């Protein structure tokens, strides 16, 4: 590991290129007319992030499997509404805009030619890759994501925060434990329990019926964590209301399985990669060819200038 003073930045890459795709007009095109708005938008995002936050190490974390079977086995509804094509031999295909899918391989090729570490691990989501890198980091970590699920990794003592884009990446919500307590009444470690109880329709997680965000926060404040809440269900003297006790009791099967689904993995077998922020391209010839083929223009040049300083 490098010295503890090095700052690691982890990109939830799909989250960012989705935002770039919807935030940059599809009139941004390659010379042959192919849209490259997600490609150029992501390069602009990375340029701004490096300029503003000065990471020493940078990893573009990828979804090698956006809907891992081990999560589906536990909760079959997990992301089920996002499946576009079911496959027998591999991961189901996610519903993605027609003009975004062809841009993803271009993004991957450009990151590789630049020398920005790109890591996806079969059977895991980018969130799990981010969770494992975060757990292993010796210094501060900035996680850049538009996915609130990763709030569970926030840890002031270790210097782990989430940079949540509000508008592009020029306006970021710096999410630390103080912000989480003010907004949700929990710290980083409590956010996963809050999300589990509240549920998340965007991920197909039902939650506990009748337990919304505010109630979940109050229960966690009163009983400490999910285990404490479920212990209170079995204690007739606890301060749970009759309806809360009944709903939690009826939701035991979900509550027993959901933690493994909701919590990001911390034990992903990461490959051995050089995470240092590159100052010169790893493959200049390949990068020049990609720039010409896809018309990456000023977006790539700005990033190269920033990396070189």
C-alpha positions as CSV (number, residue, x, y, z in Angstrom):
1,X,0.0,0.0,0.0
2,X,1.1,3.6,-0.6
3,X,1.5,6.1,2.2
4,X,-1.5,7.2,4.1
5,X,-1.4,10.7,2.7
6,X,-2.4,9.6,-0.7
7,X,-6.0,10.4,-1.7
8,X,-7.9,7.7,-3.6
9,X,-10.9,8.6,-5.8
10,X,-13.3,5.8,-6.8
11,X,-15.7,6.5,-9.7
12,X,-19.0,4.7,-10.0
13,X,-18.5,4.8,-13.7
14,X,-21.9,3.7,-15.0
15,X,-23.6,6.2,-12.7
16,X,-21.5,9.0,-14.1
17,X,-21.7,8.1,-17.8
18,X,-25.5,7.8,-17.4
19,X,-25.5,11.3,-16.0
20,X,-23.3,12.4,-18.8
21,X,-25.5,10.8,-21.4
22,X,-28.6,12.6,-20.1
23,X,-26.8,15.9,-19.4
24,X,-24.9,16.4,-22.7
25,X,-27.0,16.8,-25.9
26,X,-26.9,13.9,-28.3
27,X,-26.0,16.4,-31.0
28,X,-22.4,15.8,-29.7
29,X,-21.3,13.2,-32.3
30,X,-18.3,11.5,-33.9
31,X,-17.3,12.4,-37.5
32,X,-19.5,9.6,-38.8
33,X,-22.5,10.9,-36.9
34,X,-22.5,8.4,-34.0
35,X,-23.5,10.1,-30.6
36,X,-20.5,10.4,-28.2
37,X,-22.2,12.6,-25.6
38,X,-21.7,10.0,-22.8
39,X,-18.0,9.6,-23.8
40,X,-17.2,13.3,-23.9
41,X,-19.3,14.1,-20.9
42,X,-17.5,11.5,-18.8
43,X,-14.1,12.9,-19.9
44,X,-15.3,16.3,-18.9
45,X,-16.5,14.9,-15.5
46,X,-13.1,13.3,-14.8
47,X,-11.3,16.5,-15.8
48,X,-13.3,18.5,-13.4
49,X,-13.0,16.0,-10.6
50,X,-9.2,15.8,-10.9
51,X,-8.9,19.6,-11.1
52,X,-11.1,20.2,-8.0
53,X,-10.1,17.3,-5.7
54,X,-6.5,16.4,-6.7
55,X,-6.6,12.6,-6.2
56,X,-3.3,10.7,-6.1
57,X,-5.0,7.5,-7.2
58,X,-8.0,7.0,-9.4
59,X,-10.1,3.9,-10.2
60,X,-13.0,3.7,-12.7
61,X,-15.1,1.0,-11.1
62,X,-17.3,-1.0,-13.5
63,X,-20.4,-3.2,-13.3
64,X,-19.1,-6.5,-14.5
65,X,-22.5,-7.8,-13.4
66,X,-25.1,-5.2,-12.7
67,X,-27.5,-7.8,-11.1
68,X,-25.5,-10.5,-9.5
69,X,-27.2,-13.9,-9.3
70,X,-26.3,-14.3,-5.6
71,X,-28.3,-11.2,-4.8
72,X,-31.2,-12.3,-7.0
73,X,-31.2,-15.7,-5.3
74,X,-31.8,-13.9,-2.0
75,X,-34.4,-11.4,-3.2
76,X,-35.8,-12.3,-6.7
77,X,-37.3,-8.8,-7.1
78,X,-33.8,-7.2,-7.0
79,X,-33.6,-4.9,-10.0
80,X,-36.0,-7.2,-11.8
81,X,-37.9,-4.3,-13.4
82,X,-34.7,-3.1,-15.2
83,X,-34.1,-6.4,-17.0
84,X,-34.4,-5.9,-20.8
85,X,-33.2,-9.4,-21.9
86,X,-33.0,-12.5,-19.8
87,X,-30.1,-14.8,-20.6
88,X,-29.5,-18.5,-19.8
89,X,-25.7,-18.5,-19.6
90,X,-24.7,-15.0,-18.3
91,X,-26.0,-11.9,-16.6
92,X,-29.3,-10.5,-17.7
93,X,-29.0,-7.5,-19.9
94,X,-30.0,-4.1,-18.4
95,X,-32.4,-1.8,-20.1
96,X,-30.1,1.0,-21.5
97,X,-30.9,3.7,-24.0
98,X,-30.1,2.6,-27.6
99,X,-27.5,5.3,-28.2
100,X,-25.7,4.8,-24.9
101,X,-24.9,1.1,-25.2
102,X,-22.5,1.5,-28.1
103,X,-20.6,4.3,-26.2
104,X,-19.7,2.1,-23.3
105,X,-16.9,0.1,-25.2
106,X,-15.5,3.5,-26.4
107,X,-15.4,4.7,-22.8
108,X,-13.6,1.6,-21.8
109,X,-11.0,1.9,-24.6
110,X,-10.4,5.5,-23.9
111,X,-9.8,4.9,-20.1
112,X,-7.5,2.1,-20.9
113,X,-5.4,4.1,-23.4
114,X,-5.2,7.0,-20.9
115,X,-3.9,4.6,-18.3
116,X,-6.8,5.2,-15.8
117,X,-7.3,2.0,-13.8
118,X,-10.5,0.4,-14.8
119,X,-11.8,-2.5,-12.5
120,X,-14.8,-4.7,-12.8
121,X,-15.0,-8.2,-11.3
122,X,-17.2,-11.0,-12.6
123,X,-20.2,-11.6,-10.3
124,X,-20.0,-8.2,-8.6
125,X,-21.4,-4.7,-9.1
126,X,-19.3,-1.5,-9.2
127,X,-20.6,-0.8,-5.7
128,X,-18.9,-4.0,-4.4
129,X,-15.6,-3.0,-6.1
130,X,-15.9,0.4,-4.5
131,X,-16.6,-1.1,-1.1
132,X,-13.6,-3.4,-1.3
133,X,-11.2,-0.7,-2.5
134,X,-12.5,1.6,0.3
135,X,-12.0,-1.1,3.0
136,X,-8.4,-1.7,1.9
137,X,-7.5,2.0,1.5
138,X,-4.8,3.4,3.9
139,X,-5.7,7.0,3.3
140,X,-8.7,9.2,2.6
141,X,-11.2,8.1,-0.1
142,X,-13.6,10.1,-2.3
143,X,-16.4,8.0,-3.8
144,X,-18.0,9.8,-6.8
145,X,-21.5,8.4,-7.4
146,X,-25.1,9.3,-8.1
147,X,-26.2,6.3,-6.1
148,X,-27.1,6.9,-2.5
149,X,-26.6,3.2,-1.6
150,X,-22.9,4.1,-1.2
151,X,-23.6,6.4,1.7
152,X,-23.2,3.3,3.8
153,X,-19.4,3.6,3.3
154,X,-19.1,7.1,4.7
155,X,-16.7,7.2,7.6
156,X,-15.4,10.4,9.0
157,X,-12.7,8.7,11.1
158,X,-11.2,7.1,8.0
159,X,-11.7,10.1,5.8
160,X,-14.3,8.3,3.5
161,X,-16.8,10.6,1.9
162,X,-19.2,10.5,-1.0
163,X,-19.2,13.2,-3.7
164,X,-22.7,13.1,-5.0
165,X,-23.3,15.1,-8.2
166,X,-26.2,17.6,-8.0
167,X,-25.5,19.2,-11.4
168,X,-22.9,17.7,-13.6
169,X,-19.9,17.3,-11.3
170,X,-19.3,21.0,-10.9
171,X,-21.8,21.1,-8.0
172,X,-21.2,18.2,-5.7
173,X,-22.8,17.3,-2.4
174,X,-19.9,16.5,0.0
175,X,-21.5,13.7,2.0
176,X,-19.9,13.1,5.4
177,X,-21.4,11.7,8.7
178,X,-22.5,15.2,9.8
179,X,-24.5,15.6,6.6
180,X,-26.0,12.1,7.0
181,X,-27.1,12.7,10.5
182,X,-28.7,15.9,9.6
183,X,-30.5,14.5,6.6
184,X,-31.3,10.9,7.7
185,X,-30.5,10.7,11.4
186,X,-27.9,7.9,10.9
187,X,-24.2,7.7,10.3
188,X,-22.6,5.8,7.4
189,X,-22.8,2.4,9.0
190,X,-26.5,2.9,9.8
191,X,-27.5,3.9,6.3
192,X,-27.7,0.4,5.0
193,X,-30.1,-0.6,7.8
194,X,-32.2,2.5,7.0
195,X,-32.3,1.7,3.3
196,X,-33.2,-1.9,4.1
197,X,-36.1,-1.0,6.3
198,X,-37.3,1.9,4.0
199,X,-37.0,-0.1,0.8
200,X,-35.9,1.1,-2.5
201,X,-38.2,0.8,-5.5
202,X,-35.4,1.7,-7.9
203,X,-33.6,-1.5,-6.9
204,X,-36.7,-3.6,-6.4
205,X,-36.3,-3.8,-2.6
206,X,-39.7,-3.9,-0.9
207,X,-38.6,-2.7,2.5
208,X,-40.9,-3.3,5.6
209,X,-44.4,-2.2,4.8
210,X,-45.4,0.8,6.8
211,X,-41.8,1.7,7.8
212,X,-40.8,4.7,5.9
213,X,-37.6,6.7,6.1
214,X,-38.5,8.8,9.2
215,X,-39.8,5.8,11.1
216,X,-36.8,3.8,10.2
217,X,-34.5,6.5,11.5
218,X,-36.4,6.8,14.7
219,X,-36.3,3.0,15.2
220,X,-32.5,3.0,14.6
221,X,-32.1,5.8,17.0
222,X,-34.1,4.0,19.7
223,X,-32.6,0.5,19.2
224,X,-29.2,1.1,17.7
225,X,-29.2,-1.1,14.6
226,X,-31.3,-3.7,12.7
227,X,-30.4,-6.5,15.2
228,X,-31.5,-4.3,18.1
229,X,-34.8,-3.5,16.4
230,X,-35.5,-7.2,15.7
231,X,-34.6,-8.0,19.3
232,X,-37.2,-5.4,20.4
233,X,-39.8,-7.2,18.3
234,X,-39.4,-10.2,20.6
235,X,-39.5,-8.0,23.8
236,X,-43.1,-7.3,24.8
237,X,-41.8,-4.5,27.0
238,X,-40.0,-2.6,24.2
239,X,-41.3,0.8,23.0
240,X,-42.5,-0.5,19.6
241,X,-46.0,0.3,18.6
242,X,-48.3,-2.7,18.0
243,X,-48.4,-2.0,14.3
244,X,-44.6,-1.7,14.1
245,X,-44.1,-4.9,16.0
246,X,-46.6,-6.7,13.7
247,X,-45.1,-5.4,10.5
248,X,-41.5,-6.2,11.5
249,X,-42.5,-9.6,12.7
250,X,-44.3,-10.4,9.4
251,X,-41.2,-9.1,7.5
252,X,-38.7,-11.5,9.2
253,X,-38.0,-13.5,6.0
254,X,-37.1,-10.3,4.2
255,X,-35.2,-8.8,7.1
256,X,-33.1,-12.0,7.4
257,X,-32.0,-12.0,3.8
258,X,-31.9,-8.3,2.8
259,X,-28.7,-7.3,4.7
260,X,-26.5,-9.3,2.3
261,X,-28.3,-7.7,-0.7
262,X,-28.2,-4.1,0.6
263,X,-24.7,-4.0,2.0
264,X,-21.9,-3.7,-0.5
265,X,-19.4,-6.5,-0.5
266,X,-16.0,-5.9,1.0
267,X,-14.3,-9.0,-0.1
268,X,-14.2,-8.8,-3.9
269,X,-11.1,-10.5,-5.4
270,X,-9.6,-7.3,-6.9
271,X,-7.0,-7.6,-9.6
272,X,-3.5,-6.2,-9.1
273,X,-3.7,-2.8,-10.8
274,X,-1.7,0.4,-10.8
275,X,-4.2,2.9,-9.4
276,X,-1.8,5.9,-9.6
277,X,-3.3,8.9,-11.5
278,X,-1.5,8.8,-14.9
279,X,0.3,12.0,-16.0
280,X,0.9,10.8,-19.5
281,X,-1.2,8.3,-21.6
282,X,-0.4,4.6,-21.4
283,X,-0.9,4.1,-25.1
284,X,-0.6,7.5,-27.0
285,X,-1.0,5.9,-30.4
286,X,-4.3,4.1,-29.4
287,X,-5.5,7.3,-27.8
288,X,-4.8,9.4,-30.9
289,X,-6.7,6.8,-33.0
290,X,-9.6,6.9,-30.7
291,X,-9.7,10.7,-30.6
292,X,-9.8,10.9,-34.4
293,X,-12.3,8.0,-34.8
294,X,-14.7,9.4,-32.2
295,X,-14.1,13.1,-32.4
296,X,-13.2,13.5,-28.8
297,X,-11.7,16.9,-29.4
298,X,-11.5,19.4,-26.5
299,X,-12.9,17.0,-23.9
300,X,-9.9,14.7,-24.2
301,X,-7.4,17.5,-24.7
302,X,-8.6,19.3,-21.5
303,X,-8.2,16.1,-19.5
304,X,-4.8,15.4,-20.9
305,X,-3.7,18.9,-19.9
306,X,-5.0,18.4,-16.4
307,X,-3.4,15.0,-16.0
308,X,-0.1,16.4,-17.2
309,X,0.1,19.2,-14.6
